[in-house]
Amino acid sequence: MEIRFVEPVPQSEGMYYATNNPYQVNGPKGFTEFKVLDGTAKLFVRIDFPGVSNDSVKILLDPSQKAVFVSGEAPQEMVYDASLREFGTATGLLCDCCRITDVESVLGDGVLRLILSKETIDFRVGSSCSARAYTSVRASSSLSRLIRGYDPEAHLRGHGPQGHRGTGPLDPAFTGPDIVPNPLVQTGSTSAYESKQLSDGGIFLRIDMPGVPNDKFAVTVENGCVTVTGRAPAAMDDSSGREYRGNVAVVPRDYDSRRIEAFANEGVIRLIIHSI
């Protein structure tokens, strides 16, 4: 019997909880998260880079010290993957009175987290810059050319009032009837999932669950339905953890779950659901 892939469906009243990933069911939404750390002159940035490993990440501080360009490659880990994927974006300062002095980075489970430190270079602004220093991502002209289709204004969506203090990760603007193609992907699939029918009647699935460790996902089979769940715990200064859940395939009611091969790496779940 041929195994059938189940396309994602909105979770509630025709709406996806998070338009960045059809399988996300709670936690901060959006491909990125920005936050000014209370009591400091630092910005925390969370960027979803599913499938990207430490050895491929590149971080470049622009000579202007106003923007940081980050990129990484998610390799074609299995022969069934459509292609490798290359990610890239920029983040930085909106103000003209400060500059970035240091960039700390940690990559884990397909999520890149940055801590940007700054210093004041124009003291005429006084203390009014404290809430505006890091409010958007605006690349210099040289970085914009490196990021195909880069649109700084698009990254303002979901920010708090006037863009101050960072993004609103639970903003209803990130809930909707349609899934948004990943704007961070420069080469390869911009979808959070892909499926491929195999010659033996089975299917291959690639599902992005950024932030989910290799031991925090599960695949279950019940009443002829294959369900995948994942839990991404909060790390560093994340607003909270995230959870993913979705029905992904239809199999015979007496299907043996041991026929499913499951692999997890860098926030990407891959399944080979063999036919019987």
Summary of the structure (lengths in Angstrom):
residues: 276
radius of gyration: 20.0
end to end distance: 6.2
largest distance: 72.5
contacts: 896
relative contact order: 0.23
helix: 12%
strand: 41%
